[in-house]
């Protein structure tokens, strides 16, 4: 475009340099763009000051706060779950279907350590009178299954199984006490005192 065809406003913003006969206009940026640029710059400066200079809470900090809340809820849930309900246990123990379900859960989760039918392998024999961490009663077995013994390799099954499953599993373990096996693991622990 030659300077003869330009209006006065275009002539004011025409740059002096010429490249292969091409000249450029230097129109100002739109107001919305400039406003957005400065708002983003102000936000970035404020963000930097708050999170870097003033050490505001980071994503890591927020993660740990949320994790602590979840852990507290989990602990409260497990404590509530450990409250053995005799009537619930009696219902499960008197139902052959639930004891069978407990046997299924035992095969899926416990056989690796306690061997088939609870005769003991890595874990103790569950069919004799000797008990390491429980008194062998349903009310003693139930909370132990829930909290486990991680130091000795037994998971806390309360985190993985539903309350119904825990009662069914307890009923099955009680049902195999006193059963005979060809090669049971030697007794471990003590015979609990009878009240």
Legacy VTK file of the C-alpha trace (Angstrom):
# vtk DataFile Version 3.0
C-alpha trace
ASCII
DATASET POLYDATA
POINTS 195 float
0.000 0.000 0.000
1.541 3.290 -0.946
1.549 6.251 1.421
-0.749 8.102 -1.000
-3.591 5.649 -0.290
-3.273 5.915 3.534
-5.301 8.069 5.841
-3.641 10.202 8.516
-4.096 7.639 11.299
-2.385 4.921 9.249
0.494 7.278 8.398
1.066 7.899 12.150
1.447 4.190 12.930
3.514 3.277 9.860
6.976 2.071 10.895
10.020 3.587 9.207
11.757 0.360 8.297
11.264 -1.265 4.940
11.869 -4.915 4.118
11.739 -5.852 0.438
9.322 -3.031 -0.149
7.052 -4.148 2.699
6.265 -1.776 5.558
4.416 -2.521 8.786
1.867 -0.734 10.870
2.392 -0.414 14.613
-1.204 -0.485 15.861
-1.583 -0.592 19.655
-2.755 -3.865 21.223
-6.474 -4.129 22.028
-7.478 -2.929 25.489
-8.887 -6.361 26.474
-5.513 -7.986 25.693
-3.499 -5.429 27.668
-5.919 -5.688 30.606
-5.684 -9.492 30.605
-1.873 -9.324 30.455
-1.622 -6.999 33.466
-4.185 -8.934 35.500
-2.270 -12.185 34.859
0.993 -10.464 35.777
-0.505 -9.160 39.041
-1.925 -12.571 39.835
1.454 -14.215 39.130
3.252 -11.728 41.390
0.744 -12.297 44.191
0.980 -16.067 43.743
4.783 -15.919 43.915
4.756 -13.791 47.059
2.139 -15.943 48.851
3.474 -19.406 47.983
7.232 -18.785 47.626
8.101 -15.785 49.805
5.473 -16.241 52.537
5.608 -20.075 52.265
1.862 -20.613 51.705
0.459 -24.161 51.854
1.710 -26.332 49.015
-0.045 -29.208 47.280
2.144 -31.537 49.351
0.934 -29.870 52.558
-2.703 -30.096 51.465
-2.173 -33.774 50.578
-0.845 -34.538 54.071
-3.719 -32.642 55.724
-6.238 -34.695 53.714
-4.320 -37.905 54.372
-4.410 -37.248 58.128
-8.177 -36.721 57.972
-8.625 -40.007 56.091
-6.365 -41.839 58.561
-8.336 -40.460 61.510
-11.608 -41.561 59.899
-10.101 -44.981 59.158
-8.936 -45.389 62.767
-12.358 -44.372 64.074
-14.020 -46.814 61.670
-11.737 -49.693 62.706
-12.253 -48.929 66.402
-16.012 -48.986 65.898
-15.757 -52.168 63.844
-13.796 -53.934 66.607
-16.823 -53.718 68.903
-17.820 -57.373 68.828
-21.581 -57.889 68.634
-22.499 -61.221 70.172
-25.926 -61.311 68.497
-24.401 -60.712 65.056
-21.847 -63.443 65.622
-24.495 -65.898 66.828
-26.540 -65.235 63.687
-23.552 -65.985 61.438
-22.300 -68.963 63.436
-25.727 -70.633 63.352
-26.039 -70.246 59.575
-24.344 -73.045 57.567
-24.318 -70.763 54.513
-22.408 -68.045 56.388
-19.919 -70.548 57.836
-19.420 -71.820 54.266
-18.877 -68.233 53.140
-16.325 -67.894 55.952
-14.573 -71.012 54.650
-14.440 -69.466 51.176
-12.926 -66.258 52.617
-10.421 -68.353 54.566
-9.361 -70.193 51.398
-9.018 -66.910 49.488
-7.127 -64.975 52.163
-5.716 -67.161 54.925
-4.612 -70.532 53.474
-1.209 -69.189 52.366
-0.160 -68.819 56.007
-2.536 -71.036 57.992
-2.719 -73.978 55.567
-5.877 -75.752 54.434
-8.422 -76.136 57.242
-6.243 -73.992 59.549
-3.572 -76.612 60.406
-0.823 -73.937 60.334
2.176 -73.254 58.123
3.880 -69.846 58.336
1.046 -68.766 60.589
-0.025 -70.674 63.694
-2.304 -73.692 63.837
-5.866 -72.439 64.365
-7.330 -75.833 65.247
-5.522 -76.569 68.523
-6.081 -75.068 71.982
-3.010 -72.803 71.868
-3.301 -69.137 70.931
-0.612 -66.510 70.444
-2.469 -63.206 70.267
-6.037 -64.089 71.104
-7.907 -66.054 73.710
-9.507 -68.268 71.042
-13.019 -66.988 71.697
-15.102 -65.372 68.968
-14.854 -62.011 70.777
-11.043 -62.382 70.830
-10.621 -63.678 67.286
-12.865 -61.055 65.648
-10.871 -57.902 66.595
-7.576 -59.689 65.902
-8.682 -60.435 62.328
-9.622 -56.765 61.951
-6.329 -55.282 63.161
-4.039 -58.182 62.188
-0.411 -58.359 63.191
1.567 -56.529 60.488
4.867 -57.075 62.363
4.430 -60.836 61.841
2.981 -60.573 58.351
-0.757 -60.810 59.064
-2.680 -58.049 57.264
-5.334 -55.979 58.985
-8.310 -57.591 57.259
-10.676 -54.935 58.622
-9.413 -52.669 55.843
-10.337 -55.145 53.107
-13.361 -57.152 54.267
-16.884 -56.070 55.054
-18.295 -56.499 58.558
-20.440 -59.446 57.408
-17.350 -61.138 55.965
-15.441 -60.637 59.211
-18.206 -62.308 61.232
-18.446 -65.157 58.720
-14.670 -65.677 58.837
-14.705 -65.658 62.643
-17.518 -68.235 62.637
-15.511 -70.484 60.306
-12.335 -70.248 62.423
-14.309 -71.124 65.555
-15.903 -74.059 63.682
-12.504 -75.650 62.861
-11.180 -75.551 66.431
-10.479 -79.081 67.635
-10.436 -80.687 64.174
-7.760 -83.311 63.437
-5.062 -83.048 60.731
-2.302 -85.353 59.475
0.587 -82.909 59.916
-0.552 -79.972 62.054
1.923 -77.288 63.004
3.319 -77.637 66.516
1.469 -75.653 69.178
2.421 -72.010 69.606
1.393 -69.657 72.374
-0.549 -70.693 75.441
-3.814 -72.322 76.352
-6.066 -69.441 77.460
-7.491 -69.632 80.931
-11.160 -70.482 81.024
-13.380 -68.100 82.933
LINES 1 196
195 0 1 2 3 4 5 6 7 8 9 10 11 12 13 14 15 16 17 18 19 20 21 22 23 24 25 26 27 28 29 30 31 32 33 34 35 36 37 38 39 40 41 42 43 44 45 46 47 48 49 50 51 52 53 54 55 56 57 58 59 60 61 62 63 64 65 66 67 68 69 70 71 72 73 74 75 76 77 78 79 80 81 82 83 84 85 86 87 88 89 90 91 92 93 94 95 96 97 98 99 100 101 102 103 104 105 106 107 108 109 110 111 112 113 114 115 116 117 118 119 120 121 122 123 124 125 126 127 128 129 130 131 132 133 134 135 136 137 138 139 140 141 142 143 144 145 146 147 148 149 150 151 152 153 154 155 156 157 158 159 160 161 162 163 164 165 166 167 168 169 170 171 172 173 174 175 176 177 178 179 180 181 182 183 184 185 186 187 188 189 190 191 192 193 194
